[in-house]
Amino acid sequence: MPTEPATQSPVSEAVFVSETGRGRFQVEIRTSSGAFLADEPVSAGGLGSGPNPYDLLSAALGACTAMTIRLYAARKNWPLTNVQVRVSHSRSSLTARDVFEKTISLKGSLDEAQRDKLREIAERCPVHLTFNRGSDVKTVLAAADDTITIPPPSWEHARGMEEAYDFDQTGTA
């Protein structure tokens, strides 16, 4: 799949988050393809009914890593049979830089060069690159009568994985 020229407008991906009215922190998260709950643990005053926001960030990084490795190995016809990723998050204070550590398990008859290449590819998954670049976060307050909706599905993440593969093949994104 060819990458889009840098001059095109960026594609927007969005989720919709709304309080459920159950517990202090429970929210429903809706995407164009499903819904789930997020919450805080009982020990923090929540219901423990879903992942907390940092769990979600870690999950995004782990999922993107596994998917990008799988895409790359499949394109190369490498004998990767299973990918597992554990992501841990830490920081010393609210003002300190966050640290996300990925531990990756690769199953299959891979040689050391293939394993090293997949570790390298893991560092080019779109979410990893987003974390490394940093992000601008803009806050907009909707008018009182505005309705917030979920846009149609986007393939932005899939395009990012394709770019990681294409970059490795050509040296350009």
Buried (B, 14 or more C-beta within 10 A) or exposed (E): EEBEEEEEEEEEEEEBEEEBEEBEBBBBBBBEEEEEBBBBBEEEEBBBBBBBEBBBBBBBBBBBBBBBBBBBBEEBEBEBEEBEBEBEEEEEEEEEEEEBEBEBEBEEEBEEEBBEBBEEBBEBBBBBBBBEEEEEEEEEEEEEEEEEEEEEEBEEBEBBBBBBBBBBEEEEE
